[in-house]
Amino acid sequence: MSYEQKLKELQLKLPQPPKPLATYVPAVLVGKLLFLSGVLPMRDGQVAFAGKLGRDLTVEQGMEAAKLSLLNVLAIAKQELGTLDRITRVVKVVGHVASAEGFVQQPQVLNGASDLLVAIFGEAGRHVRVAVGAAELPRGSAVELEVIFSVS
């Protein structure tokens, strides 16, 4: 089954790829690696999950923010590659989580994205990961993801 068919099976639809917020490109293909810039949980041009985990948002809301960020990641990847079926492996995810003082559940928040990657890509979706707490993220976002894919 193709990855795009898997998205349909999971009843997920990719949003329009978000536009860069500053002077950078959303993705760069180098050899067989696709590097994505930081991606926020955008919906219709707006940050859908703003605030800090542990103060303004629950872990569950943070997981939803991570899922939405990942859907935006996949939309950018599809735009760059023409199809998600060129992805051969999810290599690395770096997740930044806007965190209130004392909040230490960044890994649980990022499981929203990681679990979805495994649901879509199976074993090829298992990846190395960094979960980082941040004082502030662009546009007040709760989550920002960076992803590296191996592609054919």
Kinemage of the C-alpha trace (Angstrom):
@kinemage 1
@onewidth
@group {chain A} dominant
@subgroup {mainchain}
@vectorlist {calphas} color= white
{ca met a 1} P 0.000 0.000 0.000
{ca ser a 2} L 1.294 3.455 -0.851
{ca tyr a 3} L 1.836 5.992 1.909
{ca glu a 4} L -0.736 8.273 0.345
{ca gln a 5} L -3.293 5.440 0.430
{ca lys a 6} L -2.328 4.848 4.066
{ca leu a 7} L -3.178 8.485 4.842
{ca lys a 8} L -6.637 7.973 3.322
{ca glu a 9} L -7.081 4.749 5.293
{ca leu a 10} L -6.249 6.690 8.474
{ca gln a 11} L -8.774 9.346 7.342
{ca leu a 12} L -6.093 12.026 7.234
{ca lys a 13} L -5.872 14.790 4.671
{ca leu a 14} L -2.769 16.837 4.067
{ca pro a 15} L -3.212 20.596 4.405
{ca gln a 16} L -1.841 23.092 1.909
{ca pro a 17} L 1.913 23.350 2.536
{ca pro a 18} L 2.570 26.329 4.798
{ca lys a 19} L 4.575 29.187 3.357
{ca pro a 20} L 7.897 30.176 4.959
{ca leu a 21} L 7.570 32.824 7.663
{ca ala a 22} L 10.955 34.428 6.933
{ca thr a 23} L 13.972 34.165 4.628
{ca tyr a 24} L 14.446 30.407 4.216
{ca val a 25} L 13.169 27.559 2.078
{ca pro a 26} L 10.830 24.890 3.499
{ca ala a 27} L 12.925 21.949 2.285
{ca val a 28} L 16.261 21.099 0.699
{ca leu a 29} L 17.031 17.846 -1.094
{ca val a 30} L 20.695 16.830 -0.810
{ca gly a 31} L 21.467 13.522 -2.461
{ca lys a 32} L 19.018 11.039 -0.971
{ca leu a 33} L 18.160 13.146 2.075
{ca leu a 34} L 15.302 15.639 2.306
{ca phe a 35} L 15.820 18.187 5.101
{ca leu a 36} L 12.793 20.152 6.279
{ca ser a 37} L 12.918 23.503 8.035
{ca gly a 38} L 11.083 23.970 11.311
{ca val a 39} L 7.347 23.434 10.786
{ca leu a 40} L 4.619 24.801 13.050
{ca pro a 41} L 1.074 23.507 13.667
{ca met a 42} L -0.450 25.789 11.038
{ca arg a 43} L -4.053 25.649 9.862
{ca asp a 44} L -5.329 28.103 7.214
{ca gly a 45} L -2.275 30.322 7.615
{ca gln a 46} L -2.594 30.603 11.396
{ca val a 47} L -0.942 28.837 14.322
{ca ala a 48} L -3.605 26.422 15.553
{ca phe a 49} L -1.939 25.616 18.892
{ca ala a 50} L -0.339 28.545 20.674
{ca gly a 51} L 0.956 28.800 24.221
{ca lys a 52} L 3.137 26.794 26.541
{ca leu a 53} L 2.750 23.214 27.579
{ca gly a 54} L 2.221 22.856 31.292
{ca arg a 55} L 0.585 26.265 31.537
{ca asp a 56} L -1.733 26.958 28.588
{ca leu a 57} L -1.997 23.520 26.995
{ca thr a 58} L -2.279 19.924 28.189
{ca val a 59} L -0.037 17.101 27.013
{ca glu a 60} L -2.945 15.825 24.894
{ca gln a 61} L -3.304 19.219 23.192
{ca gly a 62} L 0.453 19.264 22.646
{ca met a 63} L 0.230 15.840 20.999
{ca glu a 64} L -2.455 17.203 18.651
{ca ala a 65} L -0.181 20.156 17.856
{ca ala a 66} L 2.637 17.733 17.045
{ca lys a 67} L 0.308 15.721 14.769
{ca leu a 68} L -0.782 18.858 12.917
{ca ser a 69} L 2.838 19.979 12.555
{ca leu a 70} L 3.647 16.564 11.117
{ca leu a 71} L 0.799 16.779 8.583
{ca asn a 72} L 2.285 20.114 7.494
{ca val a 73} L 5.712 18.428 7.258
{ca leu a 74} L 4.229 15.757 5.004
{ca ala a 75} L 2.502 18.392 2.858
{ca ile a 76} L 5.862 20.107 2.311
{ca ala a 77} L 7.559 16.780 1.572
{ca lys a 78} L 4.878 15.915 -0.992
{ca gln a 79} L 5.254 19.337 -2.600
{ca glu a 80} L 9.020 18.814 -2.881
{ca leu a 81} L 8.976 15.173 -3.980
{ca gly a 82} L 5.745 14.976 -5.970
{ca thr a 83} L 4.624 11.995 -3.893
{ca leu a 84} L 5.170 10.678 -0.376
{ca asp a 85} L 5.933 7.301 -1.907
{ca arg a 86} L 9.482 8.479 -2.631
{ca ile a 87} L 10.156 8.463 1.119
{ca thr a 88} L 12.146 5.359 2.019
{ca arg a 89} L 12.779 6.111 5.685
{ca val a 90} L 12.110 8.716 8.349
{ca val a 91} L 15.619 9.401 9.610
{ca lys a 92} L 15.353 12.057 12.312
{ca val a 93} L 12.804 14.246 14.071
{ca val a 94} L 13.782 17.219 16.209
{ca gly a 95} L 10.871 18.564 18.213
{ca his a 96} L 10.811 21.863 20.043
{ca val a 97} L 8.075 22.221 22.654
{ca ala a 98} L 7.215 25.610 24.163
{ca ser a 99} L 7.363 24.722 27.848
{ca ala a 100} L 6.341 26.413 31.054
{ca glu a 101} L 8.869 26.278 33.854
{ca gly a 102} L 8.980 22.772 35.292
{ca phe a 103} L 7.321 21.078 32.308
{ca val a 104} L 9.304 17.923 31.462
{ca gln a 105} L 6.927 15.896 29.265
{ca gln a 106} L 8.344 16.994 25.901
{ca pro a 107} L 8.839 13.348 24.793
{ca gln a 108} L 5.162 12.547 25.388
{ca val a 109} L 4.089 15.620 23.413
{ca leu a 110} L 6.281 14.613 20.477
{ca asn a 111} L 4.849 11.101 20.504
{ca gly a 112} L 1.898 12.721 18.722
{ca ala a 113} L 4.149 13.084 15.663
{ca ser a 114} L 6.260 9.964 16.181
{ca asp a 115} L 3.285 7.634 16.607
{ca leu a 116} L 1.704 9.047 13.459
{ca leu a 117} L 4.917 8.518 11.482
{ca val a 118} L 4.939 4.851 12.487
{ca ala a 119} L 1.219 4.520 11.664
{ca ile a 120} L 1.833 5.884 8.157
{ca phe a 121} L 5.266 4.494 7.281
{ca gly a 122} L 5.409 1.357 9.440
{ca glu a 123} L 8.958 0.280 10.328
{ca ala a 124} L 10.324 2.889 7.904
{ca gly a 125} L 8.675 5.497 10.154
{ca arg a 126} L 10.788 4.614 13.204
{ca his a 127} L 13.346 7.363 13.665
{ca val a 128} L 15.895 8.930 15.953
{ca arg a 129} L 14.557 11.934 17.814
{ca val a 130} L 15.426 14.901 19.959
{ca ala a 131} L 12.818 16.429 22.288
{ca val a 132} L 13.701 19.920 23.469
{ca gly a 133} L 11.887 22.337 25.754
{ca ala a 134} L 11.888 25.928 24.508
{ca ala a 135} L 11.132 29.201 26.240
{ca glu a 136} L 9.465 30.632 23.112
{ca leu a 137} L 8.743 29.477 19.575
{ca pro a 138} L 7.865 31.486 16.450
{ca arg a 139} L 4.406 33.074 16.467
{ca gly a 140} L 3.807 31.751 19.977
{ca ser a 141} L 3.504 28.207 18.635
{ca ala a 142} L 3.375 25.312 21.085
{ca val a 143} L 5.436 22.958 18.879
{ca glu a 144} L 7.929 23.112 16.033
{ca leu a 145} L 9.235 20.058 14.146
{ca glu a 146} L 12.343 19.539 12.017
{ca val a 147} L 12.438 16.312 9.999
{ca ile a 148} L 14.938 14.493 7.806
{ca phe a 149} L 13.709 11.868 5.324
{ca ser a 150} L 15.676 9.399 3.223
{ca val a 151} L 14.219 9.367 -0.298
{ca ser a 152} L 14.528 7.481 -3.563
